Every structure is written in C-alpha cells, then in structure tokens.
C-alpha cells in the first residue's frame, strides 16, 4: 500500500515524515477546502434561483404569468 503524501508550497511530504499534529492540520485544511467548494456550489444555486425569482417578479408586475 502506498504511503499517503501531502503537498505544501510545491513540496511533497510523506506522512511518516510529519508529526501527528501536522498531519491533522493537513486533514483539517482539506476538510475546509471541501467545505468551501460545497458552499460555492450552493451560492451558485442561490444566484440562479434569485435570478429566476427576479424574472418571475418582473413578469408578474408587468402583467405576465402570475403563477
């Protein structure tokens, strides 16, 4: 089985070369980055829905479809 490695500032480190604390910091940072990606995707969905409702409001105000 291959040893897990971590990359930091263009240098790759083997897990066995790092303290437990540093490995945990790498893992926590990865979790934060994954969370950031999920939040960005949710914000993009929110923007799409806001635009849809803005268009619906505009149509409704101007006598268009009121559904």
C-alpha positions as CSV (number, residue, x, y, z in Angstrom):
1,X,0.0,0.0,0.0
2,X,1.3,3.5,-0.9
3,X,2.0,5.9,1.8
4,X,-0.1,9.0,2.0
5,X,1.6,12.2,0.9
6,X,0.8,15.9,1.4
7,X,1.8,18.8,-0.8
8,X,2.7,22.2,0.7
9,X,4.3,25.1,-1.2
10,X,5.3,22.9,-4.1
11,X,7.0,20.3,-1.9
12,X,5.6,16.8,-1.2
13,X,5.8,15.3,2.2
14,X,5.4,11.6,3.2
15,X,3.0,11.1,6.2
16,X,5.8,9.3,8.0
17,X,8.0,12.4,7.9
18,X,5.4,14.5,9.6
19,X,4.2,14.8,13.2
20,X,0.7,13.8,14.1
21,X,-0.2,17.4,14.6
22,X,0.9,18.4,11.1
23,X,-0.9,15.5,9.5
24,X,-4.1,16.6,11.4
25,X,-3.6,20.2,10.2
26,X,-3.3,18.9,6.6
27,X,-6.5,16.9,7.0
28,X,-8.4,19.8,8.6
29,X,-7.3,22.1,5.8
30,X,-8.5,19.5,3.2
31,X,-11.9,19.4,5.0
32,X,-12.1,23.2,4.9
33,X,-11.3,23.3,1.2
34,X,-14.0,20.7,0.5
35,X,-16.5,22.7,2.6
36,X,-15.6,25.8,0.6
37,X,-16.3,24.0,-2.7
38,X,-19.7,22.9,-1.4
39,X,-20.5,26.4,-0.2
40,X,-19.5,27.9,-3.6
41,X,-21.8,25.5,-5.4
42,X,-24.7,26.4,-3.0
43,X,-24.1,30.1,-3.6
44,X,-24.2,29.5,-7.4
45,X,-27.5,27.7,-7.0
46,X,-28.8,30.6,-4.9
47,X,-27.8,33.1,-7.6
48,X,-29.7,31.0,-10.2
49,X,-32.8,30.9,-8.0
50,X,-32.5,34.7,-7.3
51,X,-32.4,35.4,-11.0
52,X,-35.4,33.2,-11.6
53,X,-37.4,34.9,-9.0
54,X,-36.4,38.3,-10.1
55,X,-37.6,37.4,-13.6
56,X,-40.8,36.0,-12.2
57,X,-41.4,39.1,-10.2
58,X,-40.8,41.3,-13.2
59,X,-43.2,39.3,-15.3
60,X,-45.8,39.4,-12.6
61,X,-45.5,43.1,-12.2
62,X,-45.7,43.7,-15.9
63,X,-48.9,41.6,-16.2
64,X,-47.2,38.5,-17.4
65,X,-47.6,35.0,-16.0
66,X,-48.6,35.2,-12.3
67,X,-48.0,31.5,-11.4
